[in-house]
Amino acid sequence: MCTHWQLPKQTVNTILKNFAGRAWITLVPSEEDRRGKVILLTDAGRLFMEATASDLQSHERSVWQKMGQENARALLESTALYNKLFKETDSNETA
């Protein structure tokens, strides 16, 4: 997670400890690499995450409706262009 999302290890560890303290997750050794851990949601964690995702989706739907089709389309087009240029720039710098 740290490498993939460019997050500091301390931040990830703090969040995971908080989630484990709330009994939302359990950490089990990875079968592929015993140095790593697999993060598993508990039943309580799954309920919390589902409720949070549902609330977020509802809020997001409301925002998209308020934006209107024209602004939403413009945002999506701009984001697609940004992503394309970001990948091109990243490829050029690593070459």
C-alpha positions in Angstrom: 0.0 0.0 0.0 2.8 2.4 0.9 4.6 1.9 -2.4 1.5 1.7 -4.6 -0.2 4.8 -3.2 3.0 6.7 -2.1 1.9 6.8 1.5 4.3 7.0 4.5 4.6 3.7 6.4 3.9 5.6 9.6 0.5 6.8 8.3 -0.5 3.4 7.1 0.5 1.7 10.4 -1.4 4.3 12.4 -4.5 3.8 10.4 -4.2 0.0 10.6 -3.7 0.1 14.3 -6.7 2.3 14.7 -8.8 0.0 12.6 -7.6 -3.1 14.5 -8.3 -1.4 17.8 -11.9 -0.9 16.6 -12.1 -4.6 15.6 -12.6 -3.6 11.9 -9.7 -5.6 10.6 -7.4 -8.5 11.4 -3.8 -8.9 10.1 -2.6 -12.3 9.1 0.7 -13.4 7.8 0.9 -13.5 4.0 1.3 -17.0 2.6 3.3 -15.6 -0.3 5.7 -13.5 1.8 5.8 -14.2 5.6 7.2 -10.7 6.2 4.0 -9.2 4.8 0.5 -9.1 6.2 -2.9 -9.6 4.6 -5.6 -7.2 5.8 -8.9 -8.9 6.4 -12.2 -7.1 7.3 -14.0 -8.4 10.2 -17.9 -8.5 10.2 -17.9 -5.2 12.1 -15.4 -3.8 9.6 -17.4 -4.9 6.7 -20.6 -3.3 8.1 -18.7 0.0 8.8 -17.1 0.1 5.4 -20.4 -0.7 3.6 -22.2 2.0 5.5 -19.4 4.5 4.8 -19.3 3.6 1.1 -23.1 3.9 0.9 -23.0 7.4 2.5 -20.2 8.5 0.2 -22.0 7.3 -2.9 -25.2 9.1 -1.9 -23.2 12.3 -1.3 -21.4 11.9 -4.6 -24.7 11.4 -6.5 -26.0 14.6 -4.9 -22.9 16.5 -6.0 -23.1 15.2 -9.6 -26.7 16.2 -9.8 -26.0 19.7 -8.6 -23.1 20.0 -11.1 -25.3 19.3 -14.1 -24.5 17.3 -17.2 -22.4 20.0 -18.9 -20.1 20.6 -15.9 -19.9 16.9 -15.2 -18.9 16.1 -18.8 -16.3 18.9 -18.7 -14.8 17.6 -15.5 -14.6 14.0 -16.8 -13.0 15.2 -20.1 -10.4 17.3 -18.2 -9.7 14.5 -15.8 -9.2 12.1 -18.7 -6.8 14.5 -20.4 -4.9 15.0 -17.1 -4.5 11.3 -16.6 -3.3 10.8 -20.2 -0.7 13.6 -19.9 0.3 12.4 -16.5 1.1 8.9 -17.9 2.9 10.4 -20.9 5.0 12.6 -18.7 5.8 9.8 -16.3 6.8 7.5 -19.3 9.0 10.2 -20.8 10.8 10.9 -17.5 11.6 7.2 -16.8 12.8 6.5 -20.3 
